[in-house]
């Protein structure tokens, strides 16, 4: 039978388990609780197309095909950049009063809140804890698609229900690092941000330069069917002269401001936490070759980064439901059993307490062996 013209032809990619071999050592998790921008540790996550360089302080660099998706940090202390998550406990009647917001990562404020960072073979996790709420963020890269996965979990520590607002902030770049460094202010003028109501996602595009045939499109959206507020106006989200540190102020309202020129990506949503229970949301960052290609559904093998399944969440092409967590975080793959990334045991946020064993090189590097209690048996 003759195939129609321009029909997509592809072969399914089967991800096989890697067998164990004598002499092959598995990657060990590293945990840090002494975090300083003067001596950062970095962790690299990549699938060959999308790459994330994550520092223990929370600053990250996201790049795809040689193009920086998000702006990179020039100074981790005074101007850290990446994707930051701020949690603000909200008042809940007379029983609970509002509390100051806090960041899941040490950056951008570097306050004295207890935090820790865990670097695994295929993920980087950040944790913070207050008297009433425990919060965590896990960064992963999809195994086969140009997709970055950010999982956020909030857990209530007291016996009553709590309400909390999760604020996410980043600054898209969509430019090659040499171009952004040569003309930083000029490069921001051609960046545009908009909200796609049909797919409930934020889209960022850059007008192509002279001699270029097309541009890239960055899509950001939640994997769950959830309502959120957004804003593209960086001047209204941040305050001078604090910059990204001003994200730690209370009562930030996102009004859906214009995204031209020099837009930012600010998203906020309210979560209700059950008594001593947790809620989790998943943010996806994906890339497409055009504005039309990014939000539209397509057959497997295409480069459409987001697709809407009937009655289901927005998923990147080739991203199966098994890869999405059901309850809480998903633990890293068990190297002894060769499980697929994202299908590990759930990460219980109730195990935020200090470990009972001795530290591992804490005096010198602020590093210790990971706690096995973080990954309890399912």
Residue pairs with C-beta under 8 A, 6 or more apart in sequence:
3 9
8 299
8 301
8 302
10 300
10 301
12 300
13 144
15 143
15 144
15 340
17 338
17 339
17 340
18 338
19 338
20 336
20 338
26 121
26 335
26 336
27 120
27 121
27 335
28 370
29 118
29 119
29 120
29 121
29 332
29 370
30 41
30 118
30 119
30 367
30 370
31 116
31 117
31 118
31 119
31 367
31 368
31 369
31 370
31 371
32 41
32 56
32 116
32 117
32 118
32 119
32 365
32 366
32 367
32 368
33 114
33 115
33 116
33 117
33 362
33 366
33 368
34 362
34 365
34 366
34 367
35 56
35 57
35 106
35 110
35 115
35 117
35 366
36 57
36 366
37 57
37 76
37 77
37 80
37 106
37 107
37 110
38 77
40 55
40 56
40 57
40 59
40 76
41 55
41 56
41 117
41 119
41 367
42 53
42 54
42 55
42 56
43 53
43 54
43 55
43 56
43 119
43 124
44 51
44 52
44 53
44 54
45 51
45 52
45 53
45 54
45 122
45 123
45 124
45 139
45 140
45 141
46 52
46 141
47 141
47 142
47 143
47 144
47 145
47 146
49 64
49 65
49 146
50 62
50 63
50 64
50 141
50 142
50 145
50 146
50 147
50 148
50 287
51 61
51 62
51 63
51 64
51 141
52 60
52 61
52 62
52 63
52 124
52 139
52 141
52 148
53 60
53 61
54 60
54 119
54 124
54 139
55 76
55 107
56 106
56 117
56 119
57 76
57 80
57 105
57 106
57 107
57 110
57 117
58 80
58 82
58 84
58 103
58 104
58 105
58 106
58 107
58 108
58 117
58 126
59 73
59 76
59 80
59 81
59 82
59 105
59 107
60 70
60 82
60 83
60 139
61 68
61 70
61 72
61 73
61 82
62 68
62 69
62 70
62 82
62 83
62 148
62 285
63 69
63 177
64 146
64 216
64 287
65 146
65 287
66 176
67 173
67 174
67 175
67 176
67 216
68 173
68 174
68 175
68 176
68 177
68 180
69 148
69 172
69 173
69 174
69 218
69 285
69 287
70 81
70 82
70 83
70 170
70 171
70 172
70 173
71 81
71 171
71 172
71 173
71 180
72 81
72 173
72 177
73 79
73 80
73 81
73 82
76 107
77 110
79 243
79 244
80 107
80 108
80 244
81 170
81 171
81 244
82 107
82 170
83 150
83 168
83 169
83 170
83 285
84 103
84 104
84 105
84 107
84 108
84 168
84 169
84 170
84 244
84 247
85 103
85 104
85 105
85 135
85 137
85 150
85 152
85 166
85 167
85 168
86 101
86 102
86 103
86 104
86 166
86 167
86 168
86 169
86 247
86 248
87 101
87 102
87 103
87 104
87 128
87 133
87 135
87 154
87 164
87 165
87 166
87 167
88 98
88 99
88 100
88 101
88 164
88 165
88 167
88 250
89 96
89 98
89 99
89 101
89 130
89 132
89 133
89 162
89 163
89 164
90 98
90 162
90 163
90 164
90 165
90 270
91 97
91 98
91 163
92 160
92 161
92 162
92 163
95 160
96 132
96 160
96 162
98 250
99 130
99 132
100 248
100 250
101 167
101 247
101 248
101 249
101 250
102 111
102 113
102 128
102 130
102 135
102 248
103 109
103 111
103 113
103 128
103 247
103 248
104 115
104 126
104 127
104 128
104 135
104 136
104 137
104 152
105 115
105 117
105 126
105 128
105 137
106 115
108 243
108 244
108 245
108 247
108 248
109 245
109 248
113 128
113 129
113 130
114 128
114 129
115 126
115 127
115 128
115 129
116 126
116 127
117 124
117 125
117 126
117 127
118 124
118 125
118 126
118 127
118 370
118 374
120 332
121 332
121 333
121 335
122 140
122 141
122 332
122 333
122 341
123 138
123 139
123 140
123 332
123 341
124 138
124 139
125 136
125 137
125 138
125 139
125 329
125 347
126 136
126 137
126 138
126 139
127 134
127 135
127 136
127 352
128 134
128 135
128 136
129 135
129 352
131 157
132 156
132 157
132 158
132 162
133 154
133 155
133 156
133 157
133 162
133 164
133 273
134 154
134 155
134 157
134 278
134 349
134 352
135 152
135 153
135 154
135 155
136 152
136 153
136 329
136 347
136 349
137 150
137 151
137 152
137 153
138 149
138 150
138 151
138 153
138 329
138 330
138 347
139 148
139 149
139 150
140 148
140 149
140 151
140 341
140 342
141 147
141 148
141 149
142 148
142 149
142 316
142 318
142 319
142 323
143 340
143 341
144 318
145 286
145 305
145 316
145 317
145 318
145 319
146 286
146 287
146 303
146 305
147 284
147 285
147 286
147 287
147 305
147 316
147 319
148 284
148 285
148 286
149 282
149 283
149 284
149 342
150 168
150 282
150 283
150 284
150 285
151 280
151 281
151 282
151 283
151 325
151 329
151 330
152 166
152 168
152 280
152 281
152 282
152 283
153 278
153 279
153 280
153 328
153 329
153 347
153 349
154 164
154 166
154 271
154 273
154 278
154 279
154 280
155 273
155 276
155 277
155 278
155 349
155 350
156 162
156 273
156 274
156 275
156 276
156 277
156 278
157 276
158 275
158 276
159 275
159 276
160 275
161 272
161 273
161 274
161 275
162 272
162 273
163 270
163 271
163 272
163 273
164 270
164 271
164 273
165 268
165 269
165 270
165 271
166 268
166 269
166 270
166 271
166 281
167 247
167 252
167 266
167 267
167 268
168 265
168 266
168 267
168 268
168 283
169 237
169 244
169 247
169 264
169 265
169 266
169 267
170 264
170 265
171 234
171 264
171 265
172 191
172 193
172 204
172 218
172 263
172 264
172 265
173 180
173 187
173 191
174 191
174 204
174 205
174 206
174 215
174 216
174 218
175 187
175 206
179 187
180 187
188 261
188 262
189 261
189 262
190 206
190 207
190 209
190 261
191 204
191 205
191 206
191 260
191 261
191 262
191 263
192 204
192 205
192 206
192 207
192 259
192 260
192 261
192 263
193 202
193 203
193 204
193 232
193 259
193 260
193 263
193 264
193 265
194 202
194 203
194 232
194 259
195 201
195 202
195 203
195 230
195 256
196 202
196 203
196 295
198 295
199 219
199 221
199 295
199 306
199 308
199 314
200 221
200 222
200 225
200 314
201 219
201 220
201 221
201 295
201 306
201 314
202 219
202 220
202 221
202 230
202 232
202 265
202 267
203 217
203 218
203 219
203 220
203 291
203 294
203 295
204 217
204 218
204 219
204 220
204 259
204 263
204 265
205 215
205 216
205 217
205 218
205 291
206 215
206 216
207 215
208 214
208 215
214 289
214 290
215 290
216 287
216 288
216 289
217 287
217 288
217 289
217 290
217 291
217 293
217 294
217 305
218 285
218 286
218 287
218 294
219 284
219 285
219 286
219 287
219 288
219 294
219 295
219 305
219 306
220 265
220 267
220 283
220 284
220 285
221 283
221 284
221 306
221 314
222 228
222 269
222 281
222 282
222 283
222 284
222 313
222 314
223 281
223 282
223 283
223 284
223 313
223 314
223 315
223 324
224 281
224 282
224 313
225 312
225 313
226 269
226 281
227 269
228 267
228 268
228 269
229 253
229 254
229 256
229 267
229 268
229 269
230 254
230 256
230 265
230 266
230 267
230 268
231 237
231 254
231 255
231 256
231 257
231 264
231 266
232 256
232 257
232 258
232 259
232 263
232 264
232 265
232 266
233 255
233 257
233 258
233 259
233 263
233 264
234 262
234 263
234 264
236 255
236 257
237 247
237 252
237 254
237 264
237 266
238 244
238 246
238 247
238 264
239 246
239 249
252 268
254 266
254 267
254 268
267 283
269 281
271 279
271 281
272 279
273 279
276 350
278 328
278 349
280 325
280 327
280 328
280 329
282 324
282 325
284 305
284 306
284 314
284 315
284 316
286 294
286 305
286 306
286 316
287 294
287 305
288 294
288 303
288 304
288 305
289 303
293 302
293 303
293 304
294 304
294 305
294 306
295 304
295 306
296 304
296 307
297 304
297 307
297 308
298 304
298 307
298 317
299 317
300 317
300 318
301 317
302 317
303 317
304 317
305 316
305 317
306 314
306 315
306 316
307 314
307 315
307 316
307 317
308 314
309 315
312 321
313 324
315 321
315 324
322 340
322 342
322 343
323 340
323 341
323 342
323 343
324 342
325 342
325 346
326 346
327 346
328 346
328 347
328 348
328 349
329 346
329 347
329 349
330 342
330 343
330 344
330 345
330 346
330 347
331 344
331 345
331 346
331 347
331 374
331 375
332 341
332 344
332 375
333 339
333 340
333 341
333 342
333 343
333 344
334 344
334 345
344 375
345 375
345 376
345 377
345 378
346 375
346 376
346 378
347 374
347 375
348 373
348 374
348 375
348 376
351 371
351 373
351 374
351 376
355 368
355 371
355 373
357 369
359 368
360 367
360 368
360 369
361 367
361 368
362 368
